[in-house]
Amino acid sequence: MQATAKATYVRIAPRKVQIVLDLIRNQPADKAMAILKHTPKAACEPLMKLLKSAMANAENNHNMDASRLYVAECYVCQGPILKRIRPRAQGRAFRINKKTSHITLTLKEKE
């Protein structure tokens, strides 16, 4: 049995999210929450919200024991890029790509 939560169109680059996901992969859910709370990265805030959502899904929808949950699978995919233009010298334009992420987090119960 597994519980999944997804966050789509998160306004943060996927490679920044990937660094934090590597920290919490295969960790118990409560330890993963502590890691996210004490890691000074911008990606931690949406990931903490996502982990809370996955834990709530596990308890309420699948009747799983919260103390035995662990992060079984977590990955990030690139979403659509918001393209913006910054004016530069001599009438030129400079492209700014604002990247978005689709984050998926799956919790399983330890046997």
N, CA, C and O atoms as a GROMACS GRO file, in nm:
protein
  444
    1MET      N    1   0.084  -0.119   0.000
    1MET     CA    2   0.000   0.000   0.000
    1MET      C    3   0.088   0.124   0.000
    1MET      O    4   0.190   0.129   0.069
    2GLN      N    5   0.048   0.223  -0.078
    2GLN     CA    6   0.127   0.347  -0.083
    2GLN      C    7   0.035   0.468  -0.094
    2GLN      O    8  -0.077   0.459  -0.144
    3ALA      N    9   0.086   0.580  -0.045
    3ALA     CA   10   0.012   0.706  -0.052
    3ALA      C   11   0.096   0.807  -0.130
    3ALA      O   12   0.216   0.821  -0.104
    4THR      N   13   0.033   0.876  -0.223
    4THR     CA   14   0.106   0.968  -0.311
    4THR      C   15   0.049   1.108  -0.300
    4THR      O   16  -0.070   1.128  -0.279
    5ALA      N   17   0.139   1.206  -0.314
    5ALA     CA   18   0.097   1.346  -0.323
    5ALA      C   19   0.177   1.412  -0.434
    5ALA      O   20   0.295   1.383  -0.452
    6LYS      N   21   0.111   1.501  -0.510
    6LYS     CA   22   0.178   1.568  -0.621
    6LYS      C   23   0.161   1.719  -0.607
    6LYS      O   24   0.055   1.768  -0.568
    7ALA      N   25   0.268   1.791  -0.640
    7ALA     CA   26   0.262   1.936  -0.648
    7ALA      C   27   0.302   1.973  -0.790
    7ALA      O   28   0.411   1.939  -0.835
    8THR      N   29   0.214   2.044  -0.862
    8THR     CA   30   0.243   2.078  -1.000
    8THR      C   31   0.260   2.229  -1.015
    8THR      O   32   0.206   2.307  -0.938
    9TYR      N   33   0.337   2.267  -1.114
    9TYR     CA   34   0.364   2.407  -1.148
    9TYR      C   35   0.424   2.486  -1.031
    9TYR      O   36   0.390   2.602  -1.010
   10VAL      N   37   0.513   2.423  -0.955
   10VAL     CA   38   0.580   2.490  -0.844
   10VAL      C   39   0.687   2.581  -0.904
   10VAL      O   40   0.769   2.536  -0.984
   11ARG      N   41   0.688   2.709  -0.866
   11ARG     CA   42   0.777   2.806  -0.928
   11ARG      C   43   0.919   2.800  -0.869
   11ARG      O   44   0.964   2.895  -0.804
   12ILE      N   45   0.987   2.689  -0.891
   12ILE     CA   46   1.126   2.673  -0.850
   12ILE      C   47   1.190   2.575  -0.949
   12ILE      O   48   1.124   2.482  -0.996
   13ALA      N   49   1.316   2.596  -0.980
   13ALA     CA   50   1.384   2.514  -1.081
   13ALA      C   51   1.397   2.368  -1.032
   13ALA      O   52   1.424   2.346  -0.914
   14PRO      N   53   1.377   2.271  -1.120
   14PRO     CA   54   1.383   2.130  -1.081
   14PRO      C   55   1.516   2.087  -1.020
   14PRO      O   56   1.519   2.004  -0.929
   15ARG      N   57   1.627   2.143  -1.069
   15ARG     CA   58   1.758   2.101  -1.015
   15ARG      C   59   1.778   2.146  -0.871
   15ARG      O   60   1.853   2.084  -0.796
   16LYS      N   61   1.711   2.255  -0.832
   16LYS     CA   62   1.718   2.301  -0.692
   16LYS      C   63   1.635   2.210  -0.601
   16LYS      O   64   1.672   2.186  -0.486
   17VAL      N   65   1.523   2.159  -0.654
   17VAL     CA   66   1.437   2.069  -0.578
   17VAL      C   67   1.506   1.933  -0.563
   17VAL      O   68   1.498   1.870  -0.458
   18GLN      N   69   1.575   1.889  -0.670
   18GLN     CA   70   1.639   1.757  -0.672
   18GLN      C   71   1.741   1.742  -0.559
   18GLN      O   72   1.754   1.634  -0.500
   19ILE      N   73   1.814   1.849  -0.529
   19ILE     CA   74   1.915   1.847  -0.421
   19ILE      C   75   1.851   1.810  -0.288
   19ILE      O   76   1.905   1.730  -0.212
   20VAL      N   77   1.734   1.869  -0.259
   20VAL     CA   78   1.665   1.845  -0.132
   20VAL      C   79   1.598   1.707  -0.132
   20VAL      O   80   1.595   1.640  -0.029
   21LEU      N   81   1.546   1.664  -0.248
   21LEU     CA   82   1.482   1.533  -0.256
   21LEU      C   83   1.582   1.421  -0.227
   21LEU      O   84   1.546   1.320  -0.167
   22ASP      N   85   1.707   1.439  -0.269
   22ASP     CA   86   1.810   1.339  -0.243
   22ASP      C   87   1.836   1.323  -0.093
   22ASP      O   88   1.878   1.216  -0.048
   23LEU      N   89   1.811   1.430  -0.016
   23LEU     CA   90   1.832   1.424   0.130
   23LEU      C   91   1.726   1.338   0.200
   23LEU      O   92   1.755   1.270   0.298
   24ILE      N   93   1.602   1.343   0.149
   24ILE     CA   94   1.492   1.276   0.221
   24ILE      C   95   1.452   1.140   0.164
   24ILE      O   96   1.370   1.071   0.224
   25ARG      N   97   1.509   1.101   0.051
   25ARG     CA   98   1.472   0.972  -0.011
   25ARG      C   99   1.506   0.856   0.082
   25ARG      O  100   1.615   0.853   0.140
   26ASN      N  101   1.415   0.761   0.098
   26ASN     CA  102   1.428   0.641   0.184
   26ASN      C  103   1.439   0.671   0.334
   26ASN      O  104   1.483   0.585   0.410
   27GLN      N  105   1.401   0.791   0.377
   27GLN     CA  106   1.403   0.827   0.519
   27GLN      C  107   1.263   0.805   0.578
   27GLN      O  108   1.163   0.812   0.506
   28PRO      N  109   1.254   0.778   0.710
   28PRO     CA  110   1.122   0.775   0.774
   28PRO      C  111   1.055   0.912   0.762
   28PRO      O  112   1.124   1.014   0.759
   29ALA      N  113   0.924   0.914   0.756
   29ALA     CA  114   0.851   1.039   0.731
   29ALA      C  115   0.879   1.147   0.835
   29ALA      O  116   0.895   1.264   0.800
   30ASP      N  117   0.886   1.108   0.964
   30ASP     CA  118   0.911   1.209   1.068
   30ASP      C  119   1.054   1.264   1.059
   30ASP      O  120   1.076   1.382   1.084
   31LYS      N  121   1.149   1.179   1.024
   31LYS     CA  122   1.288   1.224   1.008
   31LYS      C  123   1.300   1.314   0.885
   31LYS      O  124   1.373   1.413   0.886
   32ALA      N  125   1.229   1.278   0.778
   32ALA     CA  126   1.228   1.359   0.655
   32ALA      C  127   1.173   1.499   0.684
   32ALA      O  128   1.223   1.599   0.633
   33MET      N  129   1.068   1.504   0.767
   33MET     CA  130   1.010   1.633   0.805
   33MET      C  131   1.111   1.717   0.882
   33MET      O  132   1.120   1.838   0.860
   34ALA      N  133   1.186   1.654   0.973
   34ALA     CA  134   1.289   1.725   1.051
   34ALA      C  135   1.400   1.775   0.960
   34ALA      O  136   1.450   1.887   0.978
   35ILE      N  137   1.440   1.694   0.864
   35ILE     CA  138   1.545   1.735   0.769
   35ILE      C  139   1.499   1.858   0.691
   35ILE      O  140   1.575   1.954   0.675
   36LEU      N  141   1.374   1.855   0.642
   36LEU     CA  142   1.321   1.968   0.565
   36LEU      C  143   1.310   2.094   0.650
   36LEU      O  144   1.334   2.205   0.603
   37LYS      N  145   1.275   2.075   0.778
   37LYS     CA  146   1.259   2.190   0.868
   37LYS      C  147   1.390   2.262   0.894
   37LYS      O  148   1.393   2.384   0.912
   38HIS      N  149   1.502   2.185   0.895
   38HIS     CA  150   1.631   2.242   0.932
   38HIS      C  151   1.727   2.260   0.815
   38HIS      O  152   1.846   2.286   0.836
   39THR      N  153   1.679   2.246   0.692
   39THR     CA  154   1.763   2.267   0.575
   39THR      C  155   1.732   2.405   0.516
   39THR      O  156   1.617   2.433   0.482
   40PRO      N  157   1.834   2.491   0.504
   40PRO     CA  158   1.808   2.628   0.457
   40PRO      C  159   1.803   2.639   0.304
   40PRO      O  160   1.887   2.707   0.244
   41LYS      N  161   1.707   2.574   0.242
   41LYS     CA  162   1.690   2.580   0.097
   41LYS      C  163   1.548   2.626   0.065
   41LYS      O  164   1.455   2.597   0.140
   42ALA      N  165   1.532   2.697  -0.046
   42ALA     CA  166   1.400   2.748  -0.086
   42ALA      C  167   1.303   2.635  -0.119
   42ALA      O  168   1.182   2.650  -0.102
   43ALA      N  169   1.357   2.522  -0.166
   43ALA     CA  170   1.272   2.409  -0.206
   43ALA      C  171   1.209   2.339  -0.087
   43ALA      O  172   1.113   2.263  -0.104
   44CYS      N  173   1.260   2.362   0.034
   44CYS     CA  174   1.210   2.290   0.152
   44CYS      C  175   1.065   2.326   0.185
   44CYS      O  176   0.989   2.240   0.232
   45GLU      N  177   1.026   2.450   0.162
   45GLU     CA  178   0.890   2.492   0.199
   45GLU      C  179   0.782   2.417   0.121
   45GLU      O  180   0.691   2.360   0.182
   46PRO      N  181   0.788   2.416  -0.015
   46PRO     CA  182   0.686   2.338  -0.086
   46PRO      C  183   0.696   2.187  -0.060
   46PRO      O  184   0.595   2.118  -0.062
   47LEU      N  185   0.818   2.136  -0.036
   47LEU     CA  186   0.836   1.993  -0.009
   47LEU      C  187   0.777   1.954   0.127
   47LEU      O  188   0.722   1.845   0.142
   48MET      N  189   0.788   2.044   0.225
   48MET     CA  190   0.731   2.017   0.357
   48MET      C  191   0.578   2.008   0.347
   48MET      O  192   0.515   1.921   0.407
   49LYS      N  193   0.522   2.100   0.271
   49LYS     CA  194   0.377   2.102   0.249
   49LYS      C  195   0.332   1.973   0.179
   49LYS      O  196   0.229   1.915   0.212
   50LEU      N  197   0.413   1.930   0.082
   50LEU     CA  198   0.381   1.808   0.006
   50LEU      C  199   0.391   1.683   0.094
   50LEU      O  200   0.308   1.593   0.083
   51LEU      N  201   0.493   1.679   0.181
   51LEU     CA  202   0.510   1.565   0.271
   51LEU      C  203   0.394   1.557   0.371
   51LEU      O  204   0.345   1.448   0.400
   52LYS      N  205   0.350   1.671   0.423
   52LYS     CA  206   0.235   1.674   0.514
   52LYS      C  207   0.110   1.622   0.443
   52LYS      O  208   0.031   1.548   0.502
   53SER      N  209   0.093   1.662   0.318
   53SER     CA  210  -0.021   1.618   0.239
   53SER      C  211  -0.018   1.467   0.215
   53SER      O  212  -0.120   1.400   0.227
   54ALA      N  213   0.101   1.413   0.183
   54ALA     CA  214   0.115   1.269   0.160
   54ALA      C  215   0.087   1.190   0.288
   54ALA      O  216   0.027   1.083   0.284
   55MET      N  217   0.133   1.244   0.403
   55MET     CA  218   0.109   1.178   0.532
   55MET      C  219  -0.041   1.177   0.564
   55MET      O  220  -0.095   1.077   0.612
   56ALA      N  221  -0.108   1.289   0.536
   56ALA     CA  222  -0.253   1.297   0.560
   56ALA      C  223  -0.328   1.201   0.467
   56ALA      O  224  -0.425   1.138   0.509
   57ASN      N  225  -0.282   1.189   0.342
   57ASN     CA  226  -0.344   1.094   0.248
   57ASN      C  227  -0.328   0.951   0.298
   57ASN      O  228  -0.421   0.871   0.289
   58ALA      N  229  -0.210   0.919   0.350
   58ALA     CA  230  -0.183   0.784   0.400
   58ALA      C  231  -0.274   0.748   0.517
   58ALA      O  232  -0.330   0.638   0.522
   59GLU      N  233  -0.288   0.843   0.610
   59GLU     CA  234  -0.371   0.817   0.729
   59GLU      C  235  -0.520   0.812   0.696
   59GLU      O  236  -0.589   0.719   0.736
   60ASN      N  237  -0.568   0.913   0.623
   60ASN     CA  238  -0.712   0.926   0.602
   60ASN      C  239  -0.767   0.839   0.489
   60ASN      O  240  -0.877   0.785   0.501
   61ASN      N  241  -0.692   0.825   0.380
   61ASN     CA  242  -0.744   0.752   0.264
   61ASN      C  243  -0.707   0.604   0.263
   61ASN      O  244  -0.781   0.522   0.209
   62HIS      N  245  -0.592   0.570   0.324
   62HIS     CA  246  -0.543   0.432   0.315
   62HIS      C  247  -0.531   0.363   0.452
   62HIS      O  248  -0.486   0.249   0.458
   63ASN      N  249  -0.570   0.431   0.560
   63ASN     CA  250  -0.564   0.376   0.697
   63ASN      C  251  -0.426   0.321   0.732
   63ASN      O  252  -0.416   0.212   0.789
   64MET      N  253  -0.322   0.394   0.699
   64MET     CA  254  -0.185   0.352   0.729
   64MET      C  255  -0.140   0.413   0.861
   64MET      O  256  -0.190   0.518   0.902
   65ASP      N  257  -0.046   0.346   0.927
   65ASP     CA  258   0.007   0.393   1.056
   65ASP      C  259   0.113   0.500   1.030
   65ASP      O  260   0.213   0.473   0.964
   66ALA      N  261   0.093   0.620   1.083
   66ALA     CA  262   0.181   0.735   1.056
   66ALA      C  263   0.323   0.713   1.107
   66ALA      O  264   0.418   0.766   1.049
   67SER      N  265   0.337   0.636   1.214
   67SER     CA  266   0.471   0.616   1.272
   67SER      C  267   0.557   0.520   1.190
   67SER      O  268   0.679   0.515   1.207
   68ARG      N  269   0.495   0.443   1.099
   68ARG     CA  270   0.569   0.346   1.020
   68ARG      C  271   0.588   0.387   0.874
   68ARG      O  272   0.631   0.306   0.791
   69LEU      N  273   0.557   0.513   0.842
   69LEU     CA  274   0.569   0.561   0.704
   69LEU      C  275   0.713   0.601   0.672
   69LEU      O  276   0.785   0.651   0.758
   70TYR      N  277   0.754   0.578   0.546
   70TYR     CA  278   0.882   0.627   0.497
   70TYR      C  279   0.868   0.674   0.353
   70TYR      O  280   0.776   0.634   0.282
   71VAL      N  281   0.961   0.760   0.311
   71VAL     CA  282   0.958   0.816   0.176
   71VAL      C  283   1.013   0.711   0.080
   71VAL      O  284   1.135   0.694   0.069
   72ALA      N  285   0.924   0.641   0.013
   72ALA     CA  286   0.963   0.531  -0.075
   72ALA      C  287   1.014   0.583  -0.209
   72ALA      O  288   1.110   0.530  -0.265
   73GLU      N  289   0.948   0.686  -0.260
   73GLU     CA  290   0.980   0.735  -0.394
   73GLU      C  291   0.956   0.885  -0.396
   73GLU      O  292   0.854   0.933  -0.347
   74CYS      N  293   1.050   0.960  -0.452
   74CYS     CA  294   1.030   1.104  -0.471
   74CYS      C  295   1.110   1.148  -0.592
   74CYS      O  296   1.228   1.117  -0.606
   75TYR      N  297   1.043   1.221  -0.679
   75TYR     CA  298   1.112   1.269  -0.798
   75TYR      C  299   1.051   1.401  -0.844
   75TYR      O  300   0.942   1.440  -0.802
   76VAL      N  301   1.126   1.469  -0.931
   76VAL     CA  302   1.081   1.597  -0.983
   76VAL      C  303   1.095   1.596  -1.135
   76VAL      O  304   1.195   1.548  -1.189
   77CYS      N  305   0.995   1.650  -1.203
   77CYS     CA  306   0.998   1.663  -1.347
   77CYS      C  307   0.985   1.812  -1.381
   77CYS      O  308   0.927   1.889  -1.304
   78GLN      N  309   1.040   1.850  -1.494
   78GLN     CA  310   1.032   1.991  -1.532
   78GLN      C  311   0.895   2.023  -1.588
   78GLN      O  312   0.841   1.949  -1.670
   79GLY      N  313   0.839   2.135  -1.542
   79GLY     CA  314   0.711   2.183  -1.594
   79GLY      C  315   0.736   2.283  -1.705
   79GLY      O  316   0.848   2.293  -1.755
   80PRO      N  317   0.634   2.356  -1.745
   80PRO     CA  318   0.653   2.456  -1.850
   80PRO      C  319   0.741   2.572  -1.804
   80PRO      O  320   0.743   2.605  -1.685
   81ILE      N  321   0.813   2.632  -1.898
   81ILE     CA  322   0.903   2.743  -1.866
   81ILE      C  323   0.832   2.875  -1.897
   81ILE      O  324   0.777   2.893  -2.006
   82LEU      N  325   0.834   2.966  -1.800
   82LEU     CA  326   0.780   3.100  -1.822
   82LEU      C  327   0.892   3.184  -1.883
   82LEU      O  328   0.995   3.206  -1.819
   83LYS      N  329   0.873   3.231  -2.005
   83LYS     CA  330   0.979   3.305  -2.075
   83LYS      C  331   0.956   3.455  -2.056
   83LYS      O  332   0.850   3.507  -2.089
   84ARG      N  333   1.056   3.523  -2.004
   84ARG     CA  334   1.051   3.667  -1.980
   84ARG      C  335   1.167   3.734  -2.052
   84ARG      O  336   1.267   3.669  -2.083
   85ILE      N  337   1.154   3.863  -2.078
   85ILE     CA  338   1.260   3.935  -2.150
   85ILE      C  339   1.308   4.052  -2.066
   85ILE      O  340   1.228   4.128  -2.010
   86ARG      N  341   1.441   4.067  -2.058
   86ARG     CA  342   1.504   4.176  -1.986
   86ARG      C  343   1.574   4.266  -2.088
   86ARG      O  344   1.655   4.217  -2.167
   87PRO      N  345   1.544   4.395  -2.088
   87PRO     CA  346   1.611   4.486  -2.182
   87PRO      C  347   1.760   4.498  -2.150
   87PRO      O  348   1.798   4.505  -2.034
   88ARG      N  349   1.843   4.501  -2.254
   88ARG     CA  350   1.988   4.515  -2.237
   88ARG      C  351   2.036   4.636  -2.318
   88ARG      O  352   1.958   4.707  -2.380
   89ALA      N  353   2.165   4.655  -2.316
   89ALA     CA  354   2.224   4.772  -2.381
   89ALA      C  355   2.202   4.769  -2.533
   89ALA      O  356   2.192   4.662  -2.593
   90GLN      N  357   2.193   4.887  -2.595
   90GLN     CA  358   2.184   4.908  -2.740
   90GLN      C  359   2.064   4.836  -2.802
   90GLN      O  360   2.073   4.782  -2.912
   91GLY      N  361   1.951   4.837  -2.730
   91GLY     CA  362   1.826   4.785  -2.786
   91GLY      C  363   1.815   4.634  -2.792
   91GLY      O  364   1.722   4.582  -2.852
   92ARG      N  365   1.909   4.564  -2.732
   92ARG     CA  366   1.903   4.418  -2.734
   92ARG      C  367   1.810   4.368  -2.623
   92ARG      O  368   1.774   4.442  -2.532
   93ALA      N  369   1.772   4.242  -2.634
   93ALA     CA  370   1.687   4.180  -2.532
   93ALA      C  371   1.757   4.055  -2.481
   93ALA      O  372   1.825   3.985  -2.556
   94PHE      N  373   1.738   4.028  -2.352
   94PHE     CA  374   1.800   3.914  -2.287
   94PHE      C  375   1.689   3.825  -2.232
   94PHE      O  376   1.604   3.872  -2.157
   95ARG      N  377   1.688   3.697  -2.270
   95ARG     CA  378   1.582   3.605  -2.231
   95ARG      C  379   1.607   3.554  -2.089
   95ARG      O  380   1.718   3.513  -2.055
   96ILE      N  381   1.501   3.557  -2.007
   96ILE     CA  382   1.506   3.498  -1.873
   96ILE      C  383   1.407   3.383  -1.871
   96ILE      O  384   1.288   3.403  -1.899
   97ASN      N  385   1.454   3.263  -1.839
   97ASN     CA  386   1.368   3.146  -1.830
   97ASN      C  387   1.334   3.120  -1.684
   97ASN      O  388   1.422   3.090  -1.603
   98LYS      N  389   1.206   3.132  -1.651
   98LYS     CA  390   1.162   3.102  -1.515
   98LYS      C  391   1.105   2.961  -1.516
   98LYS      O  392   0.997   2.936  -1.569
   99LYS      N  393   1.180   2.868  -1.458
   99LYS     CA  394   1.144   2.727  -1.467
   99LYS      C  395   1.043   2.688  -1.360
   99LYS      O  396   1.039   2.746  -1.252
  100THR      N  397   0.962   2.587  -1.393
  100THR     CA  398   0.865   2.534  -1.298
  100THR      C  399   0.889   2.383  -1.281
  100THR      O  400   0.954   2.320  -1.364
  101SER      N  401   0.835   2.327  -1.173
  101SER     CA  402   0.857   2.187  -1.139
  101SER      C  403   0.726   2.116  -1.111
  101SER      O  404   0.630   2.176  -1.063
  102HIS      N  405   0.723   1.986  -1.142
  102HIS     CA  406   0.617   1.896  -1.098
  102HIS      C  407   0.682   1.798  -1.002
  102HIS      O  408   0.768   1.720  -1.044
  103ILE      N  409   0.642   1.799  -0.875
  103ILE     CA  410   0.707   1.715  -0.773
  103ILE      C  411   0.609   1.604  -0.731
  103ILE      O  412   0.491   1.630  -0.707
  104THR      N  413   0.659   1.482  -0.723
  104THR     CA  414   0.579   1.366  -0.679
  104THR      C  415   0.648   1.300  -0.561
  104THR      O  416   0.769   1.277  -0.564
  105LEU      N  417   0.571   1.270  -0.457
  105LEU     CA  418   0.624   1.209  -0.336
  105LEU      C  419   0.536   1.091  -0.296
  105LEU      O  420   0.414   1.106  -0.282
  106THR      N  421   0.596   0.973  -0.278
  106THR     CA  422   0.522   0.853  -0.242
  106THR      C  423   0.569   0.799  -0.108
  106THR      O  424   0.689   0.783  -0.086
  107LEU      N  425   0.475   0.770  -0.019
  107LEU     CA  426   0.505   0.713   0.111
  107LEU      C  427   0.457   0.568   0.115
  107LEU      O  428   0.352   0.535   0.060
  108LYS      N  429   0.535   0.482   0.180
  108LYS     CA  430   0.496   0.343   0.201
  108LYS      C  431   0.511   0.311   0.349
  108LYS      O  432   0.577   0.383   0.423
  109GLU      N  433   0.447   0.201   0.390
  109GLU     CA  434   0.451   0.158   0.530
  109GLU      C  435   0.558   0.048   0.545
  109GLU      O  436   0.563  -0.046   0.465
  110LYS      N  437   0.642   0.062   0.648
  110LYS     CA  438   0.743  -0.042   0.675
  110LYS      C  439   0.675  -0.169   0.723
  110LYS      O  440   0.580  -0.164   0.802
  111GLU      N  441   0.724  -0.283   0.676
  111GLU     CA  442   0.668  -0.412   0.720
  111GLU      C  443   0.726  -0.451   0.856
  111GLU      O  444   0.691  -0.556   0.910
   0.00000   0.00000   0.00000
